[in-house]
Amino acid sequence: MDIIEILKEDYQRFPENQTYSIYAQDVYFQDPLNKFRGVERYKLMIKFIKTCFLNTKMDVHDIEQQGDIIKTEWTLSWNTPLPWKPRISIPGWSELRLNDDNLIASHVDYWKCSPLDVLKQHFFPLNS
């Protein structure tokens, strides 16, 4: 199966049953809150999302590949398990770089909002 198709399916069921075999063992991951290496550490981050967030949804708006770079545009949303269960939304994009074995060697997420904006959503809901 094509890596783009695998990513589309993974995004649809995120954070459940992710395909970790498409990542290099020493994959580099970065987002505005994390920076680390290794697929095992990546699995732990996904497990944290699965365990601590409610109704997690990853909406993919675009996914395209140019050479060894795959770019995805998405919105990640969830309910935080606070008594008022605020709905949090992070629009962003990922740049995935493939190695010579066609495995993801680098996964860097960019947010179109600041971590402070995300924190504020817990107390001042977005108008939707």
DRENLO-401341 format. One line per field, with one value per residue (C-alpha): x negated, y, z negated; residue number from 0; residue in three letters. Coordinates in steps of 0.02 Angstrom, whole numbers, plus 32768, in hexadecimal, padded with zeros to 4 digits. Layout:
REM DRENLO-401341
c1 = [X; ...] $
c2 = [Y; ...] $
c3 = [Z; ...] $
pos = [NUM; ...] $
code = [Ala; ...] $
END
This chain:
REM DRENLO-401341
c1 = [8000; 7FC7; 7F86; 8000; 8093; 8050; 8042; 80F3; 8137; 80CF; 8110; 81C4; 81B6; 813A; 8102; 813D; 80DA; 8052; 7FD9; 7F32; 7ED9; 7ED3; 7E5E; 7DA1; 7D6A; 7D0C; 7D93; 7D7F; 7E1F; 7E3F; 7ED7; 7EE9; 7EE6; 7E77; 7DD3; 7D8E; 7D4A; 7D8A; 7E27; 7E3E; 7E48; 7EC1; 7F30; 7F30; 7F6A; 7FF9; 8028; 802E; 80A5; 8111; 8116; 8128; 8192; 8249; 829C; 81F7; 820B; 818B; 81D7; 8161; 817A; 80EB; 8060; 7FDF; 7F34; 7EA6; 7E0C; 7DDD; 7E4D; 7F02; 7F66; 800C; 8085; 80F8; 815E; 814C; 81DC; 820F; 826B; 81FF; 8238; 825E; 830A; 8349; 82F3; 82BA; 82A4; 81F2; 81BC; 810E; 80FE; 8055; 7FEA; 7F66; 7ECA; 7E93; 7DEA; 7DCD; 7D28; 7CDE; 7D48; 7DE7; 7E01; 7E2B; 7D86; 7DC5; 7E73; 7E81; 7F29; 7F4E; 7FE2; 8040; 8059; 7FEA; 7FE8; 8030; 80C3; 80E2; 80DF; 8159; 81D6; 81EC; 8239; 8276; 82C8; 82B7; 8355; 838D] $
c2 = [8000; 80B0; 8117; 81A4; 812A; 80E6; 8197; 81C2; 8128; 814B; 81FE; 81C1; 8151; 81BB; 8197; 80E1; 8058; 80C4; 8074; 8084; 8018; 80AD; 8108; 80F0; 80AC; 814F; 81C3; 8279; 82C8; 837E; 83E8; 848A; 8428; 8390; 8363; 82B2; 821E; 816D; 8112; 80CD; 817E; 81AB; 8118; 815A; 8206; 81B8; 814C; 81EA; 823D; 81A0; 8192; 8248; 829A; 8278; 8270; 828D; 82B5; 82DA; 832F; 832B; 83BB; 8392; 8314; 8319; 82D1; 8325; 82B8; 827D; 82FE; 82E0; 8376; 8364; 83EE; 83C1; 83F6; 8392; 83A2; 834F; 836A; 8382; 8319; 83B0; 83BB; 842F; 83C5; 8454; 842E; 845A; 8475; 8485; 84AB; 847E; 8420; 8398; 8384; 82CF; 82A4; 81F6; 819A; 8129; 8097; 80FE; 8109; 81AB; 81E8; 8292; 82CC; 8385; 83D0; 848A; 84DD; 8573; 85AD; 85BD; 8545; 85D6; 85E2; 8528; 8541; 85D4; 8564; 8503; 859D; 8607; 8595; 85BC; 85FA; 8571] $
c3 = [8000; 8029; 7F94; 7FBE; 7FB2; 7F0D; 7EC8; 7F00; 7EA8; 7E0B; 7E04; 7E15; 7D7D; 7D19; 7C92; 7CA1; 7CF9; 7D45; 7DC2; 7D6A; 7DEB; 7E63; 7DEA; 7DDE; 7D33; 7D10; 7D57; 7D22; 7CE3; 7CBA; 7C93; 7C2F; 7B8B; 7BAE; 7C01; 7BFD; 7C60; 7C6D; 7CA1; 7BF0; 7BAA; 7C37; 7C04; 7B51; 7B8C; 7BF0; 7B59; 7AEE; 7B6B; 7B72; 7AB3; 7A7E; 7B06; 7B2D; 7BDA; 7C34; 7CEC; 7D74; 7E0B; 7EA1; 7F1A; 7F92; 7FA8; 8031; 8057; 80B3; 80BD; 800E; 7FB6; 7F88; 7F4C; 7EF4; 7EBF; 7E2F; 7D9A; 7CFA; 7C7E; 7BDC; 7B39; 7AA1; 7A0B; 799E; 794D; 79D8; 7A61; 7AD1; 7B8B; 7BBE; 7C72; 7CBC; 7D76; 7DBC; 7E37; 7E35; 7E9D; 7EAA; 7EF6; 7F3C; 7F35; 7FBC; 7F7C; 7F97; 7EDA; 7E7E; 7E36; 7DFD; 7DC7; 7D9D; 7D6D; 7D7A; 7D26; 7D6C; 7CB9; 7C1F; 7B8C; 7B26; 7BA0; 7B84; 7AC7; 7AD6; 7B31; 7A90; 7A3E; 7AD0; 7B51; 7C09; 7C5C; 7CD2] $
pos = [0; 1; 2; 3; 4; 5; 6; 7; 8; 9; 10; 11; 12; 13; 14; 15; 16; 17; 18; 19; 20; 21; 22; 23; 24; 25; 26; 27; 28; 29; 30; 31; 32; 33; 34; 35; 36; 37; 38; 39; 40; 41; 42; 43; 44; 45; 46; 47; 48; 49; 50; 51; 52; 53; 54; 55; 56; 57; 58; 59; 60; 61; 62; 63; 64; 65; 66; 67; 68; 69; 70; 71; 72; 73; 74; 75; 76; 77; 78; 79; 80; 81; 82; 83; 84; 85; 86; 87; 88; 89; 90; 91; 92; 93; 94; 95; 96; 97; 98; 99; 100; 101; 102; 103; 104; 105; 106; 107; 108; 109; 110; 111; 112; 113; 114; 115; 116; 117; 118; 119; 120; 121; 122; 123; 124; 125; 126; 127] $
code = [Met; Asp; Ile; Ile; Glu; Ile; Leu; Lys; Glu; Asp; Tyr; Gln; Arg; Phe; Pro; Glu; Asn; Gln; Thr; Tyr; Ser; Ile; Tyr; Ala; Gln; Asp; Val; Tyr; Phe; Gln; Asp; Pro; Leu; Asn; Lys; Phe; Arg; Gly; Val; Glu; Arg; Tyr; Lys; Leu; Met; Ile; Lys; Phe; Ile; Lys; Thr; Cys; Phe; Leu; Asn; Thr; Lys; Met; Asp; Val; His; Asp; Ile; Glu; Gln; Gln; Gly; Asp; Ile; Ile; Lys; Thr; Glu; Trp; Thr; Leu; Ser; Trp; Asn; Thr; Pro; Leu; Pro; Trp; Lys; Pro; Arg; Ile; Ser; Ile; Pro; Gly; Trp; Ser; Glu; Leu; Arg; Leu; Asn; Asp; Asp; Asn; Leu; Ile; Ala; Ser; His; Val; Asp; Tyr; Trp; Lys; Cys; Ser; Pro; Leu; Asp; Val; Leu; Lys; Gln; His; Phe; Phe; Pro; Leu; Asn; Ser] $
END
